[in-house]
Structure formats: C-alpha cells, structure tokens
Amino acid sequence: MQIGTLNQSQMMILESFAGAQDEQELNDLMDMLRNFYAQRLERELHRLWDDGTLDEEKLEQLRGEHLRVPSRHHSEVV
C-alpha cells in the first residue's frame, strides 16, 4: 500500500488523535467521527428517499443482496 501526501483534513484528524490525553479522550474523538459519518449517511439516505432514488421496492431488493466482499486480509490468508 502506498501512502501519498495527506490533505488538510487528514492532518487535522491526525493532530487531534495525537493530542488525546488518555483513552477516554481517544474514545470521545472516535465517537465524534462515527457520529459525523452517521449523520452524513442519514442526510444522504433522506436525500435519496426524497428524490425517489430509494424507495420501499429498492430496499426490499437490497435486503436480498449479498453486499459484503472478502476483506483484503482474508483473501491474502486464504
């Protein structure tokens, strides 16, 4: 895996995690990031529902789909 230059957002996140004083602060930062992405996902889902891209029929189709793919680690071990 090749790592390129970090952008400003990535640097800010790294600096925030590096500044965590203890495990509780680290957990709090992780919770904030999870909540941020959960809220962003929820807004996008609402947008897709409102514009008709997502509806009950499509949800039913997704329920039957197998969407997981093997992880890279798993495929390297096998």
CORDACOR-V23547 format. One record per run of one state. SS is the DSSP state (~ for helix, > for strand, _ for the rest). FROM is the first residue (numbers start at 1). LEN is the number of residues. If there is no record, write none. Layout:
SS|FROM|LEN + SS|FROM|LEN
//
This chain:
_|1|7 + ~|8|11 + _|19|4 + ~|23|28 + _|51|5 + ~|56|8 + _|64|8 + ~|72|6 + _|78|1
//
